[in-house]
């Protein structure tokens, strides 16, 4: 059969396994990659390319980086693509682009739609205590993650998973799943199924301020919160006018309710913080401008941390 003329649209590292699988599959011809413009990152604001751009250039695939994708509509149209695949692009694809490919635009989404449309979908699954999440391939329409579903696969969430580890699990599961779904769809073996919008939920994009810990909440909720905020924006709190990141807490909470929420105390030679209900044992933390430390290391240098009220 003829190769499937495919355009891949993506930015984040999440899309890399799927992108590489498409490159390496002889049934596909990647005629163009579209990714976000290079951006400054880190404290030094070094200009960096997206992981997708780097992979495309290594494979001699043409890359375009429009500020707004509608500006390259004509260039896309001239390529006469059979298919467009979108994965973690971080920009809405307008309907004029969605209508260009012969078989439409397919989106690889890191949740079990219609649950968790939007941005912080991996974090939402941990925050809500879900025992599983997954991947969905939809045929895109003009709505935000509202298109009909082609296929889904589940990924388990364990009680040690952070947003970072779950992100990696989902990315690793995506390659074979996406390729299999595309081929079944193009062969007419999949009938797109409309989403039940009454079951939809949304997860907004996170900002740094969303990581601020609300100590009056129950320890059970805050343990999930700490995992969900890792690696971005990280859970953090105030101590003596400085930000302290709480990198990791013990998954097992302790039934202590003797102090006001936010108060730190010693527990089995380690560090604990009283929450609105029960307390959390803190395993790793980081004072702003300093390196991350275990709680034992941290307390050796900051003995006055014990007995503080975090805010």
C-alpha positions, 0 to 999 in steps of 0.5 A, a space after each residue: 500500500 502507499 505510505 500514509 503521508 503524515 504530519 506530526 504536531 507536538 512539543 513536549 517529551 511526552 510525544 517522543 515515543 509515539 513520534 519515534 514509532 511513526 518515524 520507524 514504521 514503514 507504513 508512514 511517511 512523516 512529511 512535516 513536523 510542527 512544534 512550538 518556537 524555541 524558548 528560553 528555559 532555566 535560570 540562565 534563560 538558555 534558548 532551547 528547542 523542543 524534544 520533538 524538533 530535536 528528534 525531527 532534525 536528527 531524522 531529516 524531517 522538515 520542522 516548522 515552528 509557527 507562533 500561531 499554527 493557522 499562519 502555515 495553513 497553506 503550507 500544510 494544505 500543499 503537502 496533501 496530508 493523509 493524516 495529522 497526529 497531535 500529541 502534547 502540542 500546547 496550542 489549540 488547532 483551529 478547525 481550518 487545519 483539522 479539515 485539511 487531512 484526508 483522514 482528519 486529525 488524531 490526538 493522543 491524550 493522556 487521560 481516559 476521556 471524557 474524564 480530565 479534558 484540558 491541561 493538568 490531566 496527569 496531575 488530576 488523576 493523582 490528586 483525585 486518588 484514581 487507581 488508574 488512568 490511561 490514554 485516549 486517541 480521539 478524532 479531533 473537532 473544534 472543541 477542547 478534547 471533545 472529539 469522538 473516541 477511537 480507542 483507549 488503554 489503561 495504565 495503573 497508578 500506584 501509591 508512589 507515583 508522582 506526576 513525573 513517573 506517571 507521565 513516563 508510564 503513559 508516554 511509554 505505553 503510547 507508541 504501540 497503542 497509537 500505531 495500532 489504533 491508527 492502522 485499525 482506524 484507516 482499515 475501517 475497523 474502528 468506528 469513532 464513538 461520541 464522548 458523553 459530555 455529561 461525564 466530562 471533567 476539566 483540569 486547568 493548566 497549573 501555575 507556580 502558586 497552585 503548588 502552595 500547600 494548604 496545611 488545614 487539609 487532611 494528610 491523606 489529601 496532601 500526600 496525593 497533592 505532593 505527588 501530583 505537584 512533582 515535578 511541576 510546580 512542586 508542592 511548597 510552603 512558607 518558612 520564615 519568609 522563604 519557600 520550602 519545596 516538599 519533594 516527597 512525603 511518606 505515603 503512609 500517614 500517621 494518626 496524630 492530631 495534637 498540634 495546629 495545622 502546619 506545625 512541624 515536629 520530630 517523629 522517629 528521628 524524622 520530620 512530620 507536619 500536622 495537617 487538618 486531620 492526621 500528620 505527614 512524614 516528610 522525607 525530602 525537602 528543599 529550601 529556596 536557593 539550596 539543594 534538595 535534602 532528606 529530612 534528616 540532612 535538612 534538620 541537621 542544618 536547620 534545627 530551628 525548623 522543628 516547632 515552626 508553623 509552616 504557612 
